[in-house]
Amino acid sequence: MSSTSPSEQIDEVKEREHFRAVVSAFKYYKLCCLDRIHKSEKIISALPMSHQKHLEKYTTYLTKFKKCLDVNNSVVHMIIKDVDTMFENVEHSADGATNGTESFGCDYNNCEIVSQKQHKMHHDVEKVQSVLKNIVRDWSAQGAAEREQCYKPILDEIEELFPPDEVTDLRNIKVLVPGAGLGRLAWEIAARGYTCQGNEFSLFMLFASNFILNRCPEANKYTVHPWLHQYVNNLTCDHQLLSATFPDVSPARDKPGHANFSMTAGDFLKVYTDPEEWSCVATCFFIDCAPNVIEFIERIYSILQPGGYWINLGPLLYHYR
Ligand SMILES: C[S@@+](CC[C@H](N)C(=O)[O-])C[C@H]1O[C@@H](n2cnc3c(N)ncnc32)[C@H](O)[C@@H]1O
């Protein structure tokens, strides 16, 4: 007999569906992105040859675009390889839909997403595209200037409040980073010797951070074209095709051996209910993600130890205006 209640079972089913939808977005990344290019190619091929000749520069750009897309797609494949076993307590592969090694070849015009949920799929694929940009912000040399602006003030503040040369054992200082994104800030805090836990609820982010944090033993081994899908703020077409290598450090190899670092998956409000557990909560571009910002602030207050600190940078978007 099942020990879970009907509502828990419904939640589980929904979670599985969501998991599969996110994996599908990674799987169909290339096909969805090619759709736009195929439309352009179709329009060009319908033109008279004399007109097509004027578009040679553009067709060369399209060819280069497709090569960059292949490069991104190979990273996207690696990210979802083995995600079935990512969460110790959940096995998704029984549904037969999340095997990252299966063939991604599919006739786009016939595949089920066209008839079913193409709109949602495109929306989800945009999130995959945004993950690629986030990889560069968090884990590439090109992102260093941006990290300097948003993570360094937080790291400096932590070191001022809990000075490494005064605290007997930095591991006793427990720092929580809710809304950790791809985990760089949380990793940097742990690399400085503090105990740090990042928390994130987006599977898009969790899949990518799992790949970078656990499966990238070599620095700068992989290449992405992060701005490939950005059609604004480019001075030339070539800017759209620029590449970046990642990760700029090897997260598993380059953190000190004594570092105590972990990531949790789930909604901050659901995962963190124990009072007075944390010495410090560090939030970066997070509190604007709250449907009710006061609830977030009250929760941060209650999980902090007496005399603990909340360090915040951001907001940015105010998602629930
Ligand atoms: C704007 S991003 C910032 C990510 C990271 N802190 C950074 O600065 O790059 C906010 C992150 O918070 C996550 N998030 C939003 N609400 C959350 C919640 N209730 N629990 C856990 N994560 C959440 C989002 O998925 C997103 O990755």
The ligand as an SDF file (V2000), in Angstrom:
LIG
                    3D

 27 29  0  0  0  0  0  0  0  0999 V2000
   17.7040   36.3130  -10.8870 C   0  0  0  0  0  0  0  0  0  0  0  0
   18.2530   34.6960  -10.5280 S   0  0  0  0  0  0  0  0  0  0  0  0
   19.7640   35.0330   -9.6360 C   0  0  0  0  0  0  0  0  0  0  0  0
   20.6510   33.8170   -9.5540 C   0  0  0  0  0  0  0  0  0  0  0  0
   21.9810   34.0570   -8.8410 C   0  0  0  0  0  0  0  0  0  0  0  0
   21.7850   34.4100   -7.4640 N   0  0  0  0  0  0  0  0  0  0  0  0
   22.7590   35.1130   -9.5750 C   0  0  0  0  0  0  0  0  0  0  0  0
   22.9510   36.1930   -9.0400 O   0  0  0  0  0  0  0  0  0  0  0  0
   23.1670   34.8280  -10.7180 O   0  0  0  0  0  0  0  0  0  0  0  0
   17.1680   34.1850   -9.2280 C   0  0  0  0  0  0  0  0  0  0  0  0
   17.2540   32.6860   -8.9910 C   0  0  0  0  0  0  0  0  0  0  0  0
   16.4400   32.3490   -7.8760 O   0  0  0  0  0  0  0  0  0  0  0  0
   15.7570   31.1450   -8.1730 C   0  0  0  0  0  0  0  0  0  0  0  0
   14.5420   31.1390   -7.3290 N   0  0  0  0  0  0  0  0  0  0  0  0
   13.4810   31.9800   -7.4030 C   0  0  0  0  0  0  0  0  0  0  0  0
   12.5820   31.7120   -6.4400 N   0  0  0  0  0  0  0  0  0  0  0  0
   13.0800   30.6670   -5.7240 C   0  0  0  0  0  0  0  0  0  0  0  0
   12.6250   29.9340   -4.6040 C   0  0  0  0  0  0  0  0  0  0  0  0
   11.4480   30.2190   -4.0140 N   0  0  0  0  0  0  0  0  0  0  0  0
   13.3920   28.9430   -4.1120 N   0  0  0  0  0  0  0  0  0  0  0  0
   14.5910   28.6490   -4.7090 C   0  0  0  0  0  0  0  0  0  0  0  0
   15.0800   29.3090   -5.7800 N   0  0  0  0  0  0  0  0  0  0  0  0
   14.3490   30.3030   -6.2870 C   0  0  0  0  0  0  0  0  0  0  0  0
   15.4690   31.2460   -9.6600 C   0  0  0  0  0  0  0  0  0  0  0  0
   15.2340   29.9810  -10.2320 O   0  0  0  0  0  0  0  0  0  0  0  0
   16.7410   31.9020  -10.1770 C   0  0  0  0  0  0  0  0  0  0  0  0
   17.7140   30.9550  -10.5450 O   0  0  0  0  0  0  0  0  0  0  0  0
  1  2  1  0
  2  3  1  0
  2 10  1  0
  3  4  1  0
  4  5  1  0
  5  6  1  0
  5  7  1  0
  7  8  2  0
  7  9  1  0
 10 11  1  0
 11 12  1  0
 11 26  1  0
 12 13  1  0
 13 14  1  0
 13 24  1  0
 14 15  1  0
 14 23  1  0
 15 16  2  0
 16 17  1  0
 17 18  1  0
 17 23  2  0
 18 19  1  0
 18 20  2  0
 20 21  1  0
 21 22  2  0
 22 23  1  0
 24 25  1  0
 24 26  1  0
 26 27  1  0
M  CHG  2   2   1   9  -1
M  END
$$$$
